């Protein structure tokens, strides 16, 4: 955004969803404080990231970064050939995310641990980070999908709200169980 323009319904939906998820995650971190110290820290980090998502949507820094990259490509005289670079960046982002997820899944000790609620919330949070990175690259074919008007908001808002709802539900469930 980085402008004085009012927030649009898509931005409002994302900010409200991530705000609720952030508050729920912080609440879960306080509820699990005595039971499990590592989980408490993880819920706290999930909450911080959810709040950072709100700020990012409000400021629109991913769009500003995209514009800066476009200006740089124009200055180099290769703006017209950016689609190949964008495809490589998208492949790198998706493969890096898949590799990181696989490495985390197969990490020593992970196999012996049960899959906790906070780990699902971390996975949902990581998926949103990947989504923001994909938005930053802004390949036109991806933009047509993510920015498709679906009802009152763009399709991307539904992805944000689904992730935030999952984090909120997991946080409330974790807080209720005290673990």
Buried (B, 14 or more C-beta within 10 A) or exposed (E): BEEEEEEEEBBBBBBBBBBBBBBBBBBBBBBBBEEBEEBBBBBBBBBBBBBBBBEBBBEBBBBBBBEEBEEEBEEEEEEEEBEEBBBEBBEEBEEEBEEEBEEEEEEEEEEEEEEBBBBBBBBBBBBBBBBBBBBBBBBEEBBEEBBEEEEEBBBBBBBBBBBBBBBBBBBBBBBEEEB
